[in-house]
Amino acid sequence: MGTALVYHEDMTAARLLWEDPECEIECPQRLTAALEGLQQRGLEQRCLRLVAREASEAELGLVHSPEYVALLRGTQALGTQELQALSGQYDAVYFHPRTFHCARLAVGAALQLVDAVMTGAVRNGLALVRPPGHHSQRAAANGFCVFNSVAIAARHAKQKHGLHRVLIVDWDVHHGQGTQYIFEDDPSVLYFSWHRYEHRRFWPYLRESDADAVGQGQGLGFTVNLPWNQVGMGNADYMAAFLHVLLPLAFEFDPELVLVSAGFDSAIGDPEGQMQATPECFAHLTQLLQVLADGRVCAVLEGGYHLESLSQSVCMMVQALLGDPAPPLSGPMVPHGSALESIQSVRAAQAPYWMSLQQQGAAPVLSPSTCSPEGKPSPLLPWGPEFKAAATQTMAALSSLLDKLCLNPTPPVRTAVALTAPDAALVLPPGVLCQERSALPEEMQAWARPHKALAQDKALTALGRVLYLLDRLLDGQVSSGIAATPAPATAATLDVAIRCGLSHGAQRLLCVAVGQLDRPPDLTDDGRLVVS
């Protein structure tokens, strides 16, 4: 099983036919830039490539009204003036004669991906699509969105594959109110959205985007809104939101499928979001989601309007889906005070509905986010000094990521297993290497000498393989490894492994022991080692 990439070049056909500064950012180059990035890094070639199909009108009807579908079908025959007049009836939308075809392909791509994942053809994947979908409602286009691909995919997964619990994670910088409206009374779909809110001063300016909008009727507690009340949120804020809000609820919900409304306007450099999260953050977020639903993660592209930031963020997500290690996160890992206030507001609003939050305790709301100061936030003007400074910072961050990827390429071996006595009947998964080589005898003896528990031949053999595996991990030849050692020698072997890692120049080492294990004695407490 691998990773699917679903795409069709026809989705670049729809484009803006008149001047509209608000809508011009939703352009065909968004898809071509993302695809070219995947190709240049060799990621497309590693995926199972699926050509998107059009969704049927019956499939569109899982969410949208027949009258709305018929209206969109009719746009294929309209002229430019008629299309512009119709577009003006909706908020931040433009239609093109090919919009209906493109939007059906976008939905079809999401459905193909769900089918491929649920039938076991692939483990996970990305539908690279436009137009986006999470703002569109049952009978209305909205915010560049025509058909709600992720919502239709969730209904399709429930209907065709018999699922009972679907998690939708919407990390686009805009609130996906369309998805919220569709599932707000449905306890079988847990919808999580973080979004720029600024006390209701940012589009779509909705009261129901705040933390205390938690669903209705049987769906109470299954809508989770995390409003960002200031711009500039970064890696630490996004990770805190996952660790302290999303993941506790997701583990309790226990989804059978994870759908991601993957909008990258929440990444650094995007003119819509004005956030500071770097592309590698989305690799870490994706990895966190892969521990849910047996790894069944289906991502569908939503927003993202800074082409370089979009391309790099998509690549980071696909690398994580493929199982590659995520690059280290850059910047200080301390969340903003405003982010912590928002997180506490969400936990307080959701605590009545989730045991995980009741057990951990929900912190009081420090600053209510329901106030609505007058006015809207000032946008970054392309000719202003703030815009130029932000653009310079963005390009520096993106360039830094490219340098990291060049200096730290993906290891050729994903996982190695070091066993003292390999079992011929043991069948390892694809991509897992059975390592039988050991460190040099003199190296083994030197490290083992202080430990009586390592004097036995079996323990010494295991130590040699651990040392060899550790060397390959540290020099970038192996991404991760598993080693077996005799039980009486476990503590001594761990002591050697820690000392060896530190002697090789490791700057930060985390040791997690399951069960009773004392901290190795005589280790200098220089801040490089944490034992848990």
ZAVOPA-790447 format. One record per residue: x negated, z, y of N, C-alpha, C, O in turn. Coordinates in steps of 0.1 Angstrom, whole numbers, plus 5000, padded with zeros to 4 digits. Each point is the difference from the previous one (the first is absolute). Layout:
% residues N
XZYXZYXZYXZY...
END
This chain:
% residues 532
499250004988500850005012499150005012499050075001501449865009499349985013500850025012501050075000498649865010500750005013500549865004499349904999502050095005500649885003499949985016500150095007499749784997500149965014501049895000499949894995501250145012501249905001500049945014500050075010500049804990499949935013500649864999500049944989500350005022500449865001499749955014500450065010498949834990499549955014501249965008499949995013501349984982501249975008500450115009500749985010498850144987500450125009499349995014500350085008498849824993499449985013500749905009499649975011501549984983500749895007500850045013500049935010500650194989500850055011499150045012499150084997501349885015499250045012500950005012501149945000498450125010500850015013500049865007498949945002502250015002500249875006500250015015500149895006499950235000500250015014499150125005499550074991500449955021499250115006500750134998501150015005498350084989500550144999498950094997499550024989500050055022498850094998500250114990499050044993502250005005500350114990499949954986499550084992500949805005500049954987498849924995499849974989499349995021499049904997498950064990499349934994500650215005499050064992500449984985499150004991502149975006500449984985499849854998500949925001497950044995499549864999499549974986499750094992500349785004499549964987498650054997499650024988499549995022498650044998499950144994498950034994502150055007500050134993499849984985499150084994501549835000499949984986498749934996499350044991500349865017498849924997498850095002499049994992501050105018498850095002499950094988498950034996502250035000499950094988499649934988499150064992501449835005499649924988498549965000499350014990500349945022498649965001499150124998498949994994501550135011499250124998499850034985499050034995502149964998500050034985499249894993499250044991500849845013499249894994498550025003499249994991500550055021498650015004499350124992498849994998502050114999499450114993500149994985499750094993500949805002500149984986501150084994500050024987500950035021501150094995501249924994500650034990499749855017501149924995499749954985500850004992497949975006499649954987500250104989500149974988499850165016500150114990501450044997500350074991500749875017501450034998500749904991499549894999501650154995500949904994500849935011500850075006499049814997500649935011501449954996500149924990500950125016501449964998500549925012499950055011500749844986500649925011501450055002500950004991499450045022501350065003501249904998499849885002501350174993501249924999501050045010499950115006501149814997501150045009500950104993500349984988500150125019501150094995501349925000500349925009500550114981501449945000500950075010499750115004501449835000500950065009500650124993500450105007499849904980500550124993499050125002500550115002498249864997499050105002500050055014499950125003500349805007500150045014501250095002500050095007501049884985501350085001499950144994500950085002497949954992499950144996499950105012500350124999499449825013499950085012500849945011500650085008499449794994500549945012501549944997500349974989500550035022501349954999500149854998499149935004501950014989500149864998500149925013499449895002501250175008500149945013498749995007499749895006499550214993498649995006499149904993499349935007500850074980499249904992500549865004499149915002502250075000500549865004499549975014499749885002500350225007499549975013498649955000499649915007499550164985498649964999499849874994499249925004501750054986499949874993500349895011499449894999501550135010500349905010498949985010500149895007499050204994498949975010499149884997499349955008500850014979499249884996500349875007499249915002502150095003500549875006500150025016500449905006499150214999500150025015498849945007498949994995501449975018498949955009499450125007500450114998498549865009499350115007500850085009499950125000500949825008500850085010501050094993500350115004500349834985501050084992499350124993500550115000498349874995499250104994499750115010500050124997499649845015499650105010501250085004499950125002501349824999501250075004500450104989500450115003499549854985500350094989499050114999500450124998498349855004499050115000500350105010499750124998500849845014500250095011501150104997500250105007500649884982501050104996499550124993500750104997498049894999499450114992498850055008499649945010499950184986498950075007498649954994499850034988499449915020498749964996500049914988499350034990501449865010500149914989499949855005500549975011498849954981500149855003500349934987499550044989501349855012500349924989499449865001499849955011499949994978499449874999500849934988500650074992499449795008500749944989499550034986500849994991498050065008499550044987500150154998499550054990501150035019500050144998500850044987499550094993501649855005500850034988499149984987500050094991499349805008499149974989498950114999499850054989499549975022498950105000500550144996499450074992501849975014500550144997500450014985499850114994500849785001500350014985498750004992500050074989499049875015498750004992499550155001499450054990500750015022499550135001500750104991499350084993502049915006500750084991499749974985499850094992500149785005499749964987498750054995499850034989499249975021498650054996500150144996499450054991501450035017500150154997500750024986499550084992501549845005500750014987499049964989500050064989499349835013499049964989499050114997499750024989499850045022499150114998500550114992499450064991501949995013500650104993500249974985499750084991500749805006500249954986498750004993499950054988499049915018498749994993499550144997499450034989500850075020499650134998500850074990499550074991501949925010500950074990499949944986500350084991499349805007499949944987498650024994499849974989499350095019498750034995499049885001498950014995501549885012499149895001498850045009498949954998501350135012499050055008500250155003501150054997497950025008500250145003500650035013500850095002498849825008500450025014499849875007499749904994500650095019499749885007500550005015500650105005499149795001500449985015500849875001499549904995501650115012500749885004499649975015500450075009498949824993499549965013501049915006500149884997500750185012501349935005500250015015499450085006501349834999500750005013501249924999500049904992501050125016500150115010500150144993500450014988499350095020500150144994501550034998500949925003499450204992501450034996500650145003501250015000497950095003500650145000500950035011500750114999499449815012500950035011501449934997501050045006499149864985501249934998501050094993499750074991501649915013501150084995501049914993499849884998501250184997501049934992500549875006500149904993500150105020500649885006499349985014500649955009498150084992499349985012498549984998499450084993500149825014498549985001499650105011500750045009498050004990499550105010498550004999499450004989499950015023498650025000499249914991499250054992500949825010499349904992500649984986499549914993501350185003500450014985501449934998500950015008499149924981501249924997500750054988501250045001498249974987500550064988499150124997498849995001501850124994499350124997499449994986500650044990498249905009499449974987499850134991500350004988499250115018499850124993501350064995500050054989501049965020501250054996500749924988500550064991499449815010500549924990499350024987500550014989498150005012499250034988500450134993500050014988500350095020500450134995501349994992500150054989500949885017501349984993499849924988500650034989498549875012499749914988499450084989500449994988498650105015499450084990501050094993499950024988501050045019501050084995501049924991500350054989500149845016501049924992499449934988500650014989498349925013499449924989499250094990500149974988499250135017499150074991500550144997499350084994501949965011500650124997499350135005500050104994499349885018499350125005501050095007501049965005498650174995500850105006499450075012500650065008498149924994499350065011498949905006499049974993501249995019499149915007499550065013500850055008497949954994499450055012499649895009499449904996501150105017499649905010499150075010500450105006498449864995499050055010499849895011499549904997500950145015500049915012498950055009500350095008498549844992499050055009499849905012499050015007502049904995500049925012500150105012500650114999498949845013500050095011501450015007500350095008500649824988501450015005500950064989499849984988501250095017501050064990500849894993500549915007499550094980500849914992501550045000500550044989500149965022501450055000500949924991501050064995498849815003500849924991500050064986501050024994497850015001499950064987500750144999500650034991499250055020500650135000501549995000500650074992500049845016501549995000500549964986501050044995498249874998500549954987500050114989500950004992498250095009499950104989500250155005499750094992500949935020500050135005501050094992499950135001501049824991500950084992499749994985500850034992498049915004499749974987498950094995498849985004501450114987499050104995499149934990499050074995501249815001499149934990498849935007499149964993501050045020498949945008499550105010500750045009498050004990499450085010499249925010499149924996501350085016499549925011499150085009500550105006498249874995499150075009499549905010499549894997500550155016499549925011499350085010500550105004498349864999499450055012500049895011500049884996500150165016500249905011499750055013500250125003499349805006499850035014501450035006500949924999499350205007501350045005499950045015500849965008498250134995499850045013501350065007500449965011500250134981501350065005501049905004500750015010499449894982501149905001499749905012500949935005497850064999499749915010499349874995499649915008500450074979499449884994501049934991500950074994499149805006500949924992500150044986499050034994502249985000501349965005500850115007501249985001498250125004500650105009501250064994501050025007498950024980501250054993499950164998498950054996502150015006500150154997499850024985499450104996501149814996499950024985498649974995499849994988499249995020498649984996499350135000498850014995501850105009499350135002500050074986500649964991498650155009499850074988501350064994500150024988500850025020501250064995501149904995501150054996498649835004500949904993499549994986499049944996501850134995499550024986501049934990499950034988501049895016500949934991501450065002500350085009500649864983501450045001500650024987499649944990501550155009500750014987499150044989499250095001500949834988499250034988498549975003499250044992500649885018498649975003499350095009498949975005501650154998499350105008498750044994499950034988499049965020498750034995499349884995498850014996501849885002499449884995499649905010499549894997500650145016499549935011499050095007500350115004498449854997499050085005499349925012499349904998500950155014499549945012498950085006500250125003498649824999498950075006499749935014499349905000501250165011499849935013498750045006499650115002499649785002498750035007500450005015500549905005499250215002500550025013498949975011500150025012498849934983499049945009499249894993500050004987499449925020499249894994498650064997499750115003499549804990498650054997499950074987498950064997502149944994499950074987499049934992499949875000499350204992498949944993500050044985501150044995497849944999499950024985500450154996500750014990498950095017500350134997501550035000500550074992500149875018501550025002500849944988500950054995498749825002500649934989499850084987501050014992497850035005499850074988500750134999500650044990499550035022500850135000501449984997500750084993499949815012501449964998500349984985501050054995498149884999500149984985499950134992500850034992498250055011499750124992501050115003500250084990500349935022500950115003501549975001500850095000499549784999501449975001500449914988500750034991498749855009500549904990499750044986500950004991497850035006499750034986500750124993500549984989499750135018500850114994501449954997500550044989500149895019501449954998500049904989500949994991498149925009499949894990499850054986500649954991498650155008499750064986501350074995500349994988500450075021501350074996501049894997500850024990499349885017501049894998499649924987501049964993497850035004499549934988500549854999500849974991498849955018500549865000499649924988499050034994501849875002499749914990499349875005499449924993500750065020499449895007499850045015500850075006498049884999499750025014500049875007499249914996501650085014500049885009499450045013500350105006498849814999499350035013500449895010499749894998500950165013500249915012498750015007499850095009499349814988498650015004499849935014499749885000500650195010499849955014498750055005499750125000499449795005498750045004499950005016498949995005502250015001500050035015499750155002499950045012500050044978499650145001498550014999499550124999499849775000498550004999499449995014500749965009498050074992499349995012500149865006499949904993500250095020499949885007501449935002500149915009500950134984501349935001500650035014500150125003500449785004500650025013501350074999500450075010500349934979501350074999499850144997500650095007498549954984499950144996499150085009500350125003498649825002499050085008499550124992499850115006500049884981499550104992498649984997499449905003499950204990498649994998499650014985498850014997502149984994499750004986499249874996500549895003498450134991499149894996500549944987500750064992498949815005500549934988499850084987500849994991498050075008499750074987501050114997500250054989500550015022501050104997501149954991500550084992499849795009501149954992499649994985500949994992497850005006499650004986500250144994500450024989499350085019500250144996501550034998500450074990500449895019501550024999500549934987500850064993498749825004500549924988499550084988500850014990498050045010499650084988500950124998500350034988500150045022500850114998501449964995500550084992500049815011501349954995499949974985501050004993497849955003499849964986500150114989500149974988499950155017500250114990501550024997500350084991500649855016501450014998500549894991499449894999501750134994500749894993499149934990500249884999498950194995499149934991499249895006499749904994500150115019499249895007500849885004499449905005501950104993500949895003500249995015501050065005498249875003500049995014500249865004499249914997501850065011500349875005500050005015500950075006498149875000499950005015500549865005499849904994500950115017500649885007499650015014500250095007499249804998499550005014501250015010501049934998498850155012501050015011499249965012499849885002499950215008499449965012498550005000499450014989500049975022498549995002499749885008500249884996499350145017500049895009498649985007499849925008499250174988498649975003499449944988499850064990499849815011499749924988498950064992500050004988498950045019498850054993500450134993499650034989501050065019500450134994501049984988499850074990501149845012501049974989499249964988500350044989498949865012499249944989499250114993500150004987499250085020499150104994500950114993499650044989501549995017500850104994500749954987500150084990500349805010500649944988498950004989500350034988498549935015498950004991499850144994499750014988500350095020499750134996501150054990499750064990501649905013501150044991499849934986500250064990499549815011499949924987498850054992500150014988498850035018498950054993500450134993499650024988501250065019500450134993501049974989499950064989501049845012500949964989499249954988500450024989498549915014499149954989499250114993499449984990500650145017499350114994498650025005499250084995500449855016498750025006500050135008501050055005497850014995499950135008500249975015499649905005501050205002500349995014498750045008499450094997500349835013498950045009500350135006501150045002497850045002500250135007500849985013499949905007500950204996500850005012499150035012499150094999501049845012499250025012500750095010501250024999498150045010500550085010500350154996499950034988500450065021500250144997501350014992501149945004498950144985501250024992500750125004500350094992500149925021500850115005501249945007499949925010501350114985501249945005500250045015499650115004501149815003500450035014501050115000500850024990499350065020501050115001501449945000500950064994499349825012501349945000500449964986501250014997497849944996500449964986500450124992500949994992498450125009500350124993501450055004500850054991499649945021501350045004501149924994501050054995498749815004501049914994500150044985501150004994497850024999500050034986500750134997500850014991499150095018500750134998501549985002500850064994499549855016501449975003500749944987501150034997498249884997500549934988500250104989501050004993498050085004500050104990501250105002500750044990499550005022501150095003501449934998500950064994499249825010501349924998500349984985501149994996497849984996500249974986500050124991500549994988499150125016499850124992501350044992500050044989501249955018501250034992500349924988500850044991498649845008500349914989498949984990500249934990498650145012498949974991499450144996499550075008500449964979499450124995498550015004499550115003499849774997498650005002499750065014499050065003501949915007499850055014500450145001499550085008501549964984500550145001498950094994499850115005499649854984499050084994498750025009499450105001500349785005498850015009500350065013499150055007502249954997500350055013500049895010499049935001502050065007500049905011499750075013500750095004498349865003499650065012501149985011500749894999499450195010501049995011499749885009498949965001502149985005499849895009499450055012500550095007498349854996499250055012500549945013500150065010500349814989500549935012501149904996499749904993501550135010501149914996499849865005499649985012500649924979499849865004501349935003500049885001501050205002501349945003500249975015501049945004498150115004500149985015499849855003499349934993501350035017499949855004499649995014500949985009497850034994499649985014500349865005500149914992500150085021500449875006498949914999498850045000501549834999499049905001499449964986500250074990499049825010499449954988498550015001499550005012499850014977498550015001499449875006500649894998498450135010499349885006499349924989499150064993501149815006499349924990498649985005499750015012499449954979498749965003500049865006500349914992499450075020500149875006498749924997498950065002501249814994498849934996498949995011498949984997501550045015499049985011499650145005499150015009501450094985499650145005498850054994499649964989499750145018498850064994500350084987499150004991502150065008500350074987500049914988499550034990501149855012500149904990498549964995499749994989499549985021498749954997499250114993499249974991500950165013499350114994500550014985499250024991502149975007500650014987499549894991499750024988500349865018499549884992498650024996499649964988499550095021498650024996499950104989499249984991501650135010500050104989500449954987499550034990501649885010500549954988499049914993499750014988499649905020499149914994498850084994499449964990500250145017498950084995500350074987499250004990502150055009500450064987500149904989499650034989500949855014500249904989498649954996499849974988499350015022498649964996499350114992499349964991501050165012499450114992500550004986499250024990502049955008500649994986499349884992499750024989500149875018499449894993498550034996499649974990499750115019498750044997500050104987499249984992501850115008500150084988500249934987499450034990501549865011500349934988498849924996499849984988499349975021498849934997499050094993499349974991500650165015499050094995500550074987499150054993502249965005500550074988501049914993501250025000498249874993500949914993500750074988499550114996501549844999500750054989499150004987499549904997500350224997499250014988500449904989501249984998497949964995500449904989500750074989500849934993499050205004500750074989501050105007499550085007501849914989500950095006499950134994500050105007500049914980500050134993499149994988500149914992499050195006499250014988500350134993500350105006499649894981500250124991498850034993499449914993500150215008498850054993500350104989500450115004499549854983500450094989498750034992499249914999500750214996498950044992500049934986499049964995502250025000500149934987501249915001501150034996498749845009501149915002500849974987499449984989501950035012500949974989500249854999500549945009499250014979500249854998501549965002500349895003500650214994501449975001500650015014501149975002498050085007500550025014500149875007499149925001502150055004500349875007500150045015500950075004498249885004500050035014500849895008500049894995500650155016500749905008499149895005498850035001501849865003499149895006499350065013500650075007498249894994499350045012499350134999499350045009500850034979499450134998498849984991500249944989498650095015498849984993499650124992499950115005499849884982499450114992498550005002499349914995500250195012498650015003499350084989500350114997498649834997499350074989498650035004499250064993500349895019498650035004499950145006501050065004497749994996499750135005498950005010499349905001500550215006498950015009498750014992500150024988498849965018498750014993499850144994500450105007498949914982499950144993499350105010500450115000498649855007499350105009500950055011499950115004501049805001501050045010501050104994500350105006500249874982500950094993499450144998500650105003498149904992499450134997499750085013500250125000499549815011499750075012501350075005499950115005501249824995501250065005500650114990500650095005499149894982500650094990499250134999500550104995498249905009499150114997500650145005499850094993500849925019500550135004501250054992500450125002500249804989501350044994499850014985499849904993500450225001500050014986501149924993499849954989501450045018501149934994499749854997500749934993498350025014499749864999498849974990499549894999500150214994498949994990500449924988499249944993502150075003500549944988499949845002500249955011499649984978499949865001501249935005500049915008501250144987501249945004500350015015500449915007499350214998500150035014499149925009500349955010498450034985499049935007500449855000499849935010500750024979500549865000501149975010500049905007500950204993501149985010499550015014500549925009498650174994499450015013499349875004500249955012499149994979499349875003501049895004499849925010501450084984501049905003500750035014500349915007499850224995500650045013499149965011500449955010498350084989499049965010499949855002499949965012500249974978500049855002501249955007499949925009501350144987501249965006500050045015500449925009499150204994499950045014499149915008500349975012498649994983499149915007500749875003499949945011500950014980500749875002501150025011500349915007500350214993501150025010499350015014500649945009498350124992499350025013499449885005499949985012499749924979499449885005501049895001499649885003501750154996501049905002500349904989500749905002498950134986500249914989501350034992500649924994499950215008501250044993500950085011499450075008501949904991500950075010500450144995500050095009500349934979500450134995499650014985499749904994500250225001499650024986500650124994500550095006499549914981500450114991498950034990499549914994500250225005498950044991500550124991500750085005498949924983500350114990498850084998498949944999501250195000498950094998500550114991501150045001498050024990500450114992500550125008499450035011501650044985500650105008499050115004500050045012499150014979499150105004499049965011499450085007500449794995499149955010500649955012499349945009502050074993500749955011499550055013499749925010500250214992499650065012498649965004499749975011499450034979498649965003499949855004499349965008501549964985500049855003500549985014499549925008501650154996500549995013499050045011499849945010499550174987499050055009498949895002499649985011500049964978499049895001500549885008499349955009502050024988500649885007500050035015499849915008500650214996500150035015498650005006499949935011499250134983498650005005499449865001499349965009501049964981499549864999500649925012499349935007502050094995500749925010499450045014499849915008500050224994499550045013498649965002499649965011499650044978498649955001499949855003499049965005502049974992500149855003500449975014500149895004500250225004500349985014501550005003500449965011500450084979501550015003500250105011499550115000501349855010500350085012501250094998500150105006500849864986501350084997500449994986500149894994500050224999500350004986501150104998499950125003501249834991501250094996500050024985500049904992500050225004500150034985501350074998500350115005500649834986501350064997500050044985499849914992500350215005500150054986501450044996500650085007499849874982501350034995499850114989499549974989500850155014499650114991499050095007499649985011499950124981499050095006498649944999499549964990499950035022498649965001499450065012500549985011498450094988499350065011499249905008499549904994500450135019499149925008498650014995499550114997499849775001498650014995499250095009500149995012499050104982499250095008498949935008499649894997499950185013498849965007500149875007499049935004502350024999500249885008500050045015500750095004498549845004500050025014501349965006500549894999500050215009501349975007499749935013500050065011499849814988499749925012501249925005499849905008501450124986501149935005500349874992500949935003498250034988500249884993500850014987500549904995499850225001500750024987501250095002499950105006501249854988501250084999500450014986500249904993499950225001500450024986501450065000500350115007500749834986501350055000500450024985501250044997
END
